[in-house]
Amino acid sequence: MSTSYFFGYGSLVNRRTHGFAPVHRASASGWRRVWAQVPGRPVSLLTVLRDPSCEIEGLIAPVDDDGWTALDLREACYDRTDALRDVRHPAEAVEALAIYVVPEADRLPPDAEHPVLLSYLDVVLQGYLGEFGKAGAERFLASTANWDAPILNDRAAPQYPRAQSLTDDERGFVDAALSGLGARVLAG
């Protein structure tokens, strides 16, 4: 078993998007999620930035060398950053723990030309609902910044490569959350 782990705080919380196991619930102190535009990408992504006043929940899972190759490809615009001292978890023998971070110089505010995909947000919130329940999904919403980002409703033809089918309850939660945040949802 590998002693090297990732900390997932977005789509990696949804176990349906990867095959890494076993997973453990975890929390990272000193980090905040934020929606950001990244040069060369047509949509905005979820990333993290340092924030000593914040703690975020997520999952950790062990990764072998082949797994790191696949994850680095999946997270190509992110830097793999050491987070061993920041993450609390119940796993034993964790010797290295990484979090993926878009470099500060590459983070721009989301805009209408680089919206957040609703199919991506659906996957993230489905993961939080499954792992942490409604209260955990609400903590996700509260500990994520830049909700003024436009959100492209692409549910009818998902653009996110790891899109998942949501239950009516999950979809209802996402839609109510976006309405409660006053999010601007663009027609797909």
N, C-alpha and C positions, 0 to 999 in steps of 0.2 A: 504494500500500500504506500502510495506517495505521501510525503510529509509536506508537500508544497500545495497550497490551496489558493483559490480565488475567493474574493468577496463580491457577490453580485448584488446590485442595488436597483436594478431595472428589469430588463427582460430576462436576465439570468435567474431572477427569483421564480420565474415560471418554469417549472421542471420540464414542461412539454417542449421547451426550446433547446434543450441540450440533454446529453446522456451522462453527465458527471454525477457520481454517487460514491459514497452516501453524502447527502446534503445535511447541513445542520443550520438551524436558525441562529442568527448572529446579529450583533449591532456594532456600528462603527462610530466612535466618538470623535468629534472635531471635523465632521464632514457634513455638507449639505448638498442635496441634489439640485440641479438647475437645468433648465432647457436652454440649449445653445445651438446656434448655427455654426457650422464648421466649413471652412473654405473647401470647395470642390465637392461638397455634398448638396443634393437638391432639397434635403429636408433637415429640420433641426433634430437634435438628439438629446438624450438624457446623459448628463455627466455629473461629476461632483467637483466641489471646490472646498478648500479648507474653511471651516467656520467653527471656532472654538465653542460657540454657544449651542451647537446643534449635535444631535445624535440621530443616526438613521439605522433602520432595520434592513436586513437582507439575508442572504444565504451564503454559506461557504461550502465548498466541495473540493476534494483532492484532485490534482491534475498531474498527469505524468508528462514526459517530454513531448509525446505526440499530441497530447491534449493541449499543451501550451501553444504548439504550432497552429492548431485549429482555432484556439481562442484568439491568438494574436491576429490571425487572418480575419476572424469575425469582428474583432474590435480594432480594425486597422487604423482608424484615426485617433485612437487613444494610446496613451503611454501606460505600460504596466508599471505600477508604482507600489513600493513597499508600504504595507499597512499593518504589519504584524502587531505592533504595539497599540494600534488604534482599535482593534476588533476584539470584542468579547464573544466567546463561543464555548460550547460544551465539548468540542472535539479534542481528542488526545493526540499528542505527538505532532503538533503543527509546528514545523520549523521555519516555514516561509509562508507569507500570506500577501497576495497582491490585490490591488484595486485598480481598475482601469479609469484613467483620467484624461480628458481632452486637455492638452496643454493650454495654459492661460492665454498665450499669444494667439492661439487658434480659435478661441471662443468669441463669438459675436452674438448679439441679441437676435433672437428669432424674428423673422419678418414674413410678410405675405408671400414672398418668393421662396421662402424656406420654412414652410409650416411644419408643425408636428403632425405626424400621421396618426389618425385616430386608431387605425389597426395596430400600431405600435403601442399606443397608450392602453388600448384594450388588453393586449398581452401582458403588459406590466401590471395593470390593476387586477387582472385575473390571477396573476401569480400572488399578489399581496392578499387578495381575498382568500385564496386557497391556503396560504401559509399562515397568515396572521389574522384572518377574519375581517369583518367590516371595520372594527376599531383600528386594525393595523393598516388597512387601506386608507382610512381617514388620516392616520399618522403620516402615511406616505404623502398624501396631498398637502398636509400642513408643513412637512419638512422639505418640500420641493419649491423652488423659486422660478419665477418667470412664467407664471400662469397667464400673463398677457400675450403669450405667444399664440398666433393664429393656429387653429387645429383643422386640418383637412379631413373631412369626412370621406374616407376611402373604403368604408365597410362593404359597399356593393362590389368593389373590385380592389381588394387589399393590395397595396404596394409593398407593405412590410413583408420581407421574405419568410419570416417565421410566424405569420398571422395564424390565429387560432379561432375556432368557433366559440362564441360565448353563449352561456345560458341566458334566458330572458332576465333572470335576476341579476346576473353579472352585467349585462348590457344596461339594465335599468339603473344599477348603481353608478356605472360610468357616466351615463347621461345626466343623472341627478347631480353627480359631483361636479361635472362641467357647468351645469346650470348654476349651481350654488357658488361656484368660483367666478361666475360672470364671464366664462371663457367665450372667445369668439370662434365659433365653428363655421368653417367655410364649406360650401357645397362641393361635393366631389365631382 
